[in-house]
Amino acid sequence: MKSDVVGSVRKSARGQSSATSDAILAAVLKSLEEDKAEDVVKIDLRGKSQIGDHMVICSGRSTRQVSAISEKLKDRLKDDLGIFSKLEGKGTGDWVLVDTGDVIVHIFRPEVREFYQLDQMWLEPAVPTQPKV
C-alpha cells in the first residue's frame, strides 16, 4: 500500500508527512477492498460540505466484521500515512465512523445502512428523463 500513495504524500511545514485527500481516499478504498467491505460508495464532498473532501460508505456482513474493518483501516492509515484517525461506534459494531480529517468513512451492518440510507442523503439526485412525445 505504501508504494501506491508515496507519490501523493507531501511534507508539511513541521516536517511531518501529510497526505492529500486523494491519497487518503486511495488508501481507504484499498484497505476496504482488502478487508472485503461490501457495497462501497465514494462521494465527492468538495463544494458540497466543509466536513471533508470525500465520504466513503460501505457495509460489513456482521458486527465483528464492521469493527475489524474499522480497526484495520485505522491501523493502516497510521502505519502507511501517519494519519491518526478517530473511531466512533466501534463498541457496538452496527455503524462505525472513521474520521481521517479529509475523508469520512461510514462502515455499516447492512440492516443499519438500509435504515439510515445515508447514501441517498449525499448522492446526486437522478435527473428524470422526459418521455418522448
C-alpha angles and dihedrals in degrees: 000000000000093000091053095059104029092095091055097051119098133187119251124218090267093054095251118129113253121187124216118244090251091054091049090049091051091050091048093050092047092050092048090050092050091051093048097244111178134225094011113193123184120199125194107224097180108125092010103069141001095221090092145318097258140021124201122195123189143151137236122202096235142011089260093054093045090053093044093049091052095046094048091047091052092049095047093049090050095046098041104033105016091242118148107209128197119230124205125183099015092129094067098031095211096107124003123189117204112194115195094166099248097034123048116199124196116193114189141178104243095249092051092046091052091050096051097034092200090165091064092051094059106028120096111263115251113253108236115231118228117233115248114249 
